């Protein structure tokens, strides 16, 4: 009797969660559509199809604690077991197995920045010393602010906020976007911009980020799935100050489009590294309009690691 009651309760809970997720998807779609309208952006049918899938993945990913190693779908039993163990929902685990796109444990880090040779800690510290630093991460998810990430070893926005607490909101401003809302509260000086896509990034100019003011725009995986990558590069360039950096990864096959967009929107391709797999290619671009630092000055962009592939 108790087992039957538990099964009924579990099924009812699963249905309730599915309804909530469905309502969340509708609300997120409407909010994203409103942001698009505000900037005059009209995505095509392919973009909307990808966005609908991405929003569903975003909502599901919030149920998975950060820093959980998720196996490949090529090992379906391990994949389903891991997601089920983290979420407690067989429906979520099975849905995730058959849903297009990657399932990520949204911990947030700057691993791709390290791969391309960016010393984020030094970059931020030097910027604060010069008068101020603004960082914008695309698809920041928990951004290190989840309770389970307090002692995480990898660098995150939360760690930057803790390390420079006295300057937070004054000479250090941290921003990040998400397709849905992940946070209810954040420290002063840290701002989440929910319902913002990579291509629709320019909406943040009306949400507290001044054009030509950002020192680093960074994306680890989020921009990778953006169908309209050219609009993302254009929007990011508009937010960057002269000399500001744009670092993100993307599928290798769109590399010619990235290079063309960079030339159009006043960005110089500083470095490009082929990582392979789901990491694709990661690029570092610099906004034109400022002279390069002298060799005697401390560099915040390290020499390219020997494992990298030349951008030429």
WODA-V597663 format. One record per run of one state. SS is the DSSP state (h for helix, s for strand, l for the rest). FROM is the first residue (numbers start at 1). LEN is the number of residues. If there is no record, write none. Layout:
ss->SS from->FROM len->LEN
ss->SS from->FROM len->LEN
This chain:
ss->l from->1 len->1
ss->h from->2 len->38
ss->l from->40 len->5
ss->h from->45 len->17
ss->l from->62 len->14
ss->h from->76 len->12
ss->l from->88 len->2
ss->h from->90 len->9
ss->l from->99 len->12
ss->h from->111 len->6
ss->l from->117 len->1
ss->s from->118 len->1
ss->l from->119 len->1
ss->h from->120 len->11
ss->l from->131 len->2
ss->s from->133 len->6
ss->l from->139 len->8
ss->h from->147 len->3
ss->l from->150 len->7
ss->h from->157 len->7
ss->l from->164 len->1
ss->h from->165 len->3
ss->s from->168 len->1
ss->l from->169 len->3
ss->s from->172 len->7
ss->l from->179 len->11
ss->s from->190 len->5
ss->l from->195 len->6
ss->h from->201 len->6
ss->l from->207 len->7
ss->s from->214 len->6
ss->l from->220 len->3
ss->h from->223 len->3
ss->l from->226 len->3
ss->h from->229 len->11
ss->s from->240 len->11
ss->l from->251 len->1
ss->h from->252 len->13
ss->l from->265 len->2
ss->s from->267 len->8
ss->l from->275 len->2
ss->h from->277 len->3
ss->l from->280 len->1
ss->s from->281 len->7
ss->l from->288 len->13
ss->s from->301 len->1
ss->l from->302 len->11
